[in-house]
Amino acid sequence: MSQPNPILSGPPATDTHLLVFARVPALGRVKSRLAAGVGQPAALAVYRELLAITNAAIVAARVPATVWLADTAAAEPTAAEAAEWAAHAARCQPEGDLGARMATAFAATFAAGAGRVAIIGTDCPGLLAGHLTGAFAALDTADVVLGPATDGGYYLLGLRHPQPELFANKAWSTASVLADTVADAHRLGLRVALLSELRDVDTAEDLAAWNAAHPALAGWPTT
């Protein structure tokens, strides 16, 4: 008898399921571009704020979620590594570039029985529960839903079926990712829905722009 695939085994998914790609928050291991401008301690503090914002949106949306963690010490996350995500299932990210890792996470979740799956990162301080519930509602009629980011990427991707082509041949972390993904979806004959645009906080300039636009939330670490 063949052994179960460790990537495809795990807790069964519901019809609607959210995937979260995150890193274990550790000094010098997160937000490297932001750290280049504000220093590693401030970057870690900002990242912890982003994790809390992301988790609050997920909890408020009441959507089942699995957090896929990078930089874990072993093949399964420890309780300490997944402490920020105690309300959700936690797994380790597989090998490969970002596209391969996302494709694997989607495949695992669809194989476990989900019918509508979306993935997010942890870089958007403006993420709200409505963005998540809106994405899953859009999947009632669309094949693909995307949340555009101001840097040309996307903060959310939702699918009704596995679409590995959408994760191939992308220049990740560049301004072409969203446009290239939309072009691939149209080439494949998929119906695309777009959510409202949000800002990622990846650099010191991003953080300064966010703070300037949201003075009532002043207090984010900047140095």
C-alpha positions as CSV (number, residue, x, y, z in Angstrom):
1,M,0.0,0.0,0.0
2,S,1.4,3.4,-0.9
3,Q,2.1,5.9,1.9
4,P,0.1,9.1,2.1
5,N,1.7,12.2,0.6
6,P,2.7,14.4,3.5
7,I,1.8,17.5,1.5
8,L,-1.7,16.2,0.6
9,S,-2.5,14.7,4.0
10,G,-3.9,16.8,6.9
11,P,-7.1,18.1,8.3
12,P,-10.0,17.9,5.9
13,A,-10.9,21.3,4.3
14,T,-14.4,22.7,4.2
15,D,-16.0,23.9,1.0
16,T,-14.5,27.4,1.6
17,H,-10.9,27.5,2.8
18,L,-8.3,30.3,3.2
19,L,-4.6,29.7,2.9
20,V,-2.2,32.1,4.6
21,F,1.5,32.2,3.7
22,A,3.5,33.6,6.6
23,R,6.9,33.4,8.2
24,V,7.8,32.6,11.8
25,P,8.5,36.0,13.3
26,A,12.2,36.0,14.2
27,L,14.7,38.8,14.2
28,G,16.6,39.1,11.0
29,R,14.3,36.6,9.2
30,V,11.3,38.7,8.2
31,K,10.7,41.8,6.0
32,S,14.3,42.1,4.8
33,R,13.5,45.0,2.4
34,L,11.8,46.9,5.2
35,A,14.6,46.1,7.6
36,A,17.1,47.7,5.2
37,G,15.3,51.0,5.8
38,V,14.2,50.8,9.4
39,G,16.4,48.2,11.0
40,Q,15.7,44.6,12.0
41,P,14.0,45.2,15.4
42,A,11.6,47.7,13.9
43,A,10.9,45.4,10.9
44,L,10.1,42.5,13.3
45,A,7.8,44.8,15.3
46,V,6.0,45.8,12.1
47,Y,5.7,42.2,11.0
48,R,4.1,41.2,14.3
49,E,1.6,44.0,13.8
50,L,0.8,42.7,10.3
51,L,0.3,39.2,11.6
52,A,-2.1,40.5,14.2
53,I,-4.0,42.5,11.6
54,T,-4.2,39.5,9.2
55,N,-5.3,37.2,11.9
56,A,-8.0,39.6,13.1
57,A,-9.4,39.8,9.6
58,I,-9.5,36.0,9.3
59,V,-11.2,35.6,12.6
60,A,-13.8,38.3,11.9
61,A,-14.5,36.7,8.5
62,R,-15.2,33.4,10.2
63,V,-13.5,31.5,7.4
64,P,-11.6,28.2,8.0
65,A,-7.9,28.8,7.5
66,T,-4.6,27.0,7.3
67,V,-1.4,28.9,7.9
68,W,1.6,27.7,5.8
69,L,4.7,28.8,7.7
70,A,8.2,29.3,6.3
71,D,11.4,29.2,8.4
72,T,10.2,26.5,10.7
73,A,12.9,24.4,12.5
74,A,11.4,21.0,11.6
75,A,8.9,19.4,9.3
76,E,6.0,20.4,11.4
77,P,5.5,23.8,13.1
78,T,6.0,23.8,16.9
79,A,3.4,25.5,19.2
80,A,5.8,28.4,19.7
81,E,6.3,28.9,16.0
82,A,2.6,28.9,15.3
83,A,1.7,30.9,18.5
84,E,0.2,33.8,16.5
85,W,-2.1,31.4,14.7
86,A,-3.5,29.3,17.5
87,A,-7.1,29.6,16.1
88,H,-6.0,27.9,12.8
89,A,-4.3,24.8,11.5
90,A,-0.6,25.3,10.8
91,R,1.7,23.6,8.4
92,C,5.1,24.0,6.9
93,Q,5.6,25.5,3.5
94,P,6.9,23.0,0.9
95,E,10.0,23.4,-1.2
96,G,10.3,25.5,-4.4
97,D,9.8,29.1,-5.4
98,L,6.8,31.1,-4.3
99,G,4.7,29.9,-7.3
100,A,5.5,26.3,-6.7
101,R,4.7,26.6,-3.0
102,M,1.4,28.3,-3.7
103,A,0.4,25.7,-6.3
104,T,1.2,22.9,-3.9
105,A,-0.9,24.5,-1.1
106,F,-3.8,25.0,-3.5
107,A,-3.5,21.4,-4.7
108,A,-3.5,20.0,-1.2
109,T,-6.6,22.0,-0.2
110,F,-8.6,21.1,-3.2
111,A,-7.6,17.4,-2.8
112,A,-8.8,17.6,0.8
113,G,-12.3,18.5,-0.4
114,A,-12.4,22.3,-0.7
115,G,-14.5,23.9,-3.5
116,R,-13.4,27.6,-3.1
117,V,-9.9,28.4,-2.0
118,A,-8.1,31.7,-1.6
119,I,-4.6,32.5,-0.5
120,I,-3.2,35.7,1.2
121,G,0.1,36.8,2.6
122,T,0.7,39.0,5.6
123,D,1.8,42.3,4.2
124,C,-1.4,44.4,4.0
125,P,-2.3,46.6,7.0
126,G,-5.5,47.5,5.3
127,L,-6.8,44.0,5.0
128,L,-10.3,43.6,6.4
129,A,-12.8,40.7,6.9
130,G,-14.8,42.1,4.0
131,H,-12.0,41.6,1.5
132,L,-12.0,37.9,2.5
133,T,-15.7,37.4,2.5
134,G,-16.0,39.4,-0.8
135,A,-13.4,37.1,-2.4
136,F,-15.3,34.0,-1.6
137,A,-18.6,35.5,-2.7
138,A,-16.9,36.5,-6.0
139,L,-16.0,32.9,-6.6
140,D,-19.6,32.0,-6.9
141,T,-19.4,33.3,-10.4
142,A,-15.8,33.9,-11.2
143,D,-13.1,31.3,-11.8
144,V,-10.3,33.5,-10.4
145,V,-10.5,36.4,-8.0
146,L,-7.5,38.7,-7.4
147,G,-6.8,41.4,-4.9
148,P,-4.5,43.9,-6.6
149,A,-1.7,45.4,-4.6
150,T,-0.3,48.9,-5.3
151,D,3.1,47.5,-6.2
152,G,1.8,45.5,-9.1
153,G,1.4,42.2,-7.3
154,Y,-1.6,40.8,-5.6
155,Y,-2.5,40.4,-1.9
156,L,-5.2,37.7,-2.6
157,L,-5.8,35.0,-5.2
158,G,-8.9,32.8,-5.1
159,L,-9.7,29.8,-7.3
160,R,-12.6,27.4,-7.8
161,H,-10.3,24.7,-9.3
162,P,-6.6,24.1,-9.3
163,Q,-4.9,26.3,-11.9
164,P,-1.2,25.5,-11.8
165,E,-0.5,27.6,-14.9
166,L,-1.2,30.7,-13.0
167,F,1.8,30.1,-10.8
168,A,4.3,29.3,-13.5
169,N,6.8,31.7,-15.2
170,K,6.2,34.7,-12.9
171,A,8.8,37.2,-11.8
172,W,7.8,37.1,-8.2
173,S,8.0,40.3,-6.2
174,T,8.0,42.5,-9.3
175,A,5.4,44.9,-10.7
176,S,4.4,42.5,-13.5
177,V,2.9,39.7,-11.3
178,L,-0.7,40.9,-11.3
179,A,-0.8,41.7,-15.0
180,D,0.9,38.5,-16.0
181,T,-1.6,36.5,-13.8
182,V,-4.6,38.2,-15.3
183,A,-3.2,37.6,-18.8
184,D,-2.7,33.9,-18.1
185,A,-6.2,33.6,-16.7
186,H,-7.7,35.2,-19.8
187,R,-5.6,33.0,-22.1
188,L,-7.0,30.0,-20.2
189,G,-10.6,31.2,-20.7
190,L,-11.1,31.9,-17.0
191,R,-13.5,34.5,-15.6
192,V,-11.6,37.0,-13.5
193,A,-13.0,39.2,-10.7
194,L,-10.9,42.0,-9.0
195,L,-11.2,43.2,-5.4
196,S,-10.3,46.7,-4.2
197,E,-6.6,47.6,-4.3
198,L,-4.6,47.5,-1.1
199,R,-1.1,48.7,-0.2
200,D,1.6,46.1,0.8
201,V,4.1,47.3,3.4
202,D,7.4,45.9,2.1
203,T,9.8,48.9,2.3
204,A,10.4,51.9,4.5
205,E,8.8,54.0,1.8
206,D,5.7,51.8,2.0
207,L,5.6,52.2,5.7
208,A,6.0,55.9,5.6
209,A,3.2,56.2,3.0
210,W,0.9,54.0,5.1
211,N,1.6,56.1,8.3
212,A,1.0,59.4,6.3
213,A,-2.3,58.1,5.0
214,H,-3.5,56.8,8.4
215,P,-2.4,59.3,11.1
216,A,-4.9,58.0,13.5
217,L,-2.9,54.7,13.6
218,A,0.4,56.4,14.2
219,G,2.7,54.5,16.5
220,W,4.0,51.8,14.0
221,P,7.7,51.4,14.5
222,T,9.8,53.3,12.0
223,T,13.3,53.0,13.4
